[in-house]
Amino acid sequence: MVRVLMKGTEAMAEAAIRAGCSAYFGYPITPQTELIHYMSRRMPEAGGVFLQAESEVSVINMVYGAAAAGVRVMTSSSSPGVSLMQEGISYLVGAELPAVLINVMRGGPGLGNIQPSQSDYFQSTKGGGHGDYKLITFAPSSVSEAASMVYDAFDITEKYRHPVMILADGALGQIMEPVSLPEQGASKPSVKNWALTGAKGRPANKIFSFYLDPKGLEEHNLHLQEKFKNIDDEIKYEEDISDDMEILVVAYGTVARILKNAVQKLRGEGKKVGIFRPISLWPFPESALKSASMKAKQVFVSEMSYGQMLEDVRRIVPDEIEVKFYGRAGGVVPSPNELYIKLKSLLERGV
């Protein structure tokens, strides 16, 4: 497999094309604008459709239409743009339409700034739109992993007829790394007998999320809830732990990558520090994290936010194990030395 040097946003775009994405709709917003720029050039070359809409609200409804027609479709945006898409995302879930969504997070709230952040965890994993729904969410920590996730997301979204979010951040979107791109054509679109492709010679398919009858809507919700349970098969995580850890470090995405440096440095000093990285943020690797935390005296969580994933970690880790937190926000990325000093301070105070 040939390795090429690519920017994160462009690697995710190319991975989507290689997965057979045949329709892309987008609206520019930093720090993911390079993705839409890349797609504007490559989609016509690949025989697909590229359209820059007038707003993110238009974008997500175009995604809905293309998904209903059974084509592989993707959009990308950054935090404020994804906020504008929330109603449409709820519609996608309600109508059980597959689509791949990418959020390259930036600092907030509001317009914030264009620097990296992880403050959209709640929005993605707790249902930013209305109704009882969940959104499959994966968080990469390298450009290569981001490309692989986007590629695999097309199969996963079709498997469950449920949208998939790739939750990256401005750092992952902008850095350049060697990438092993997935092979073109290995992922094939599934047969979609439910799609709106014309009803000549067969009963018409119907796609909607509007149920006037409360009992009918309740039955639809129960059906969705059962589907959500099956999505547990997509739980993914990475761990490097031992049975006698003084501290278990928990982080995702860019922060997990930075923390690995701090963990390695402390291990070089003889400290027993483990690391756990949730890769699927929903479904969250609850059982694996609980099991890992029970081998540690203390858990340390770090995010580029003021503690969003932290709430899930505190819910999962047994009460007798103390959970500490360190967060930076507003687009500030913690340095490896900053996190090393923080962890060392905790260890020296006695865990």
Disulfide bonds with the S-S distance in Angstrom:
none
